[in-house]
Amino acid sequence: MGLKKIDWYIIQKFLGTFFYAIALIILIVIIFDLSERIDNFIENQAPLNKILFVYYLNFIPYFINLFSPLFTFIAVIYFTSRMAFNSEIIAILSSGVSFRRMLVPYFISAILLAFLSIYLSNVLIPNANRERLDFENTYIRSQRQFRERNIHLQTRPGEFVYLESYNDRINVGYKFAMEKFEDGELTYKLVSERAEWIDSTETWALRNYYVREINGLDEQLDWGNRKDTTINLSPDDFIQNLRDMETMNFRELQAFIDNERLKGSENIRYYLVEKHRRIAFPFATLVLTLIGVSLSSRKVRGGIGLHLGMGLTLSFAFILFMQISTTFATNGNLPPILAVWIPNFVFAMLGVYLLRTAPK
């Protein structure tokens, strides 16, 4: 089935309206962001070329992807409402084209935008975010600090590390302990008053330590003032920031999740939500396109204004639903994959219902 002139007409309307709307909102966001950040730029003497070509150039793909489903929905409602108001939808259906056949160019455009979103989320944006976040850390926000206490980590299977506190400014941990288990039995325990990271050798210098090695009924003890040792642990494991996952492509994020799961990280749910969101969010483009066409293809007395009002209400309801469900995943017991996909399934059912009631 080849594309007809009317298909290209709808695709052109769809993509043209979408990119025009997204360009306007990006321009507005940049203006507001610049007005908010200008004091930081001046105070920290940020170079103009870095502001334009490092910060804002890498800022644009992030916000295009962030607003993509919302403005896909608004674009569909806007140009479809205009077509309905001008009786173009009636003319298309009267010519023998079924409503479902008319959906083909809509979904071709939506699939293109969904694949664009997947590419942005998993390939382009992580690379862009590295430069953008480095710029923010240098010229906008102060460097992150680690303030957690009573830190428990699993560095590899059967090997556990504990620190009462960690000072990220001087890379020193206090009340350090490491335990190794085999078949559920403790075989090795290392305790130290202070563990200092030596950057040049990538080792830890343990102060006032003692080591206990257990082999059945036999035990060996060792102690001293200093012991340099290699541990599957580095300062980055303590000061890992949730924003760092924005700099990882899909493969890196999956490897990072596996590593954090091994360590027993408390933030694992945030990482899982981000992983599933990178696929579910582009799929929302298809769901919202279906709702938008079904909702705005009927000619009503309120015209474009009524359709846009209903569309904005539904889009904000979708965003609110997504936010609530992900909150239940990060702070409750809802599995992250369900939290991310439930809004799509619920609104997909709404889209099917609206499709059945749409003019045929």
Secondary structure, 3 states (H helix, E strand, C coil): CCCCHHHHHHHHHHHHHHHHHHHHHHHHHHHHHHHHHHHHHHHCCCCHHHHHHHHHHHHHHHHHHHHHHHHHHHHHHHHHHHHHHCCHHHHHHHCCCCHHHHHHHHHHHHHHHHHHHHHHHHHHHHHHHHHHHHHHHHHCCCCCCCCCEEEEEEEECCEEEEEEEEECCCCEEEEEEEEEEECCEEEEEEEEEEEEEECCCCEEEEEEEEEEEEECCEEEEEEEEEEEECCCCCHHHCCCCHHHHHHCCHHHHHHHHHHHHHHCCCCHHHHHHHHHHHHHHHHHHHHHHHHHHHHHCCCCCCHHHHHHHHHHHHHHHHHHHHHHHHHHHHHCCCCHHHHHHHHHHHHHHHHHHHHHHCCC
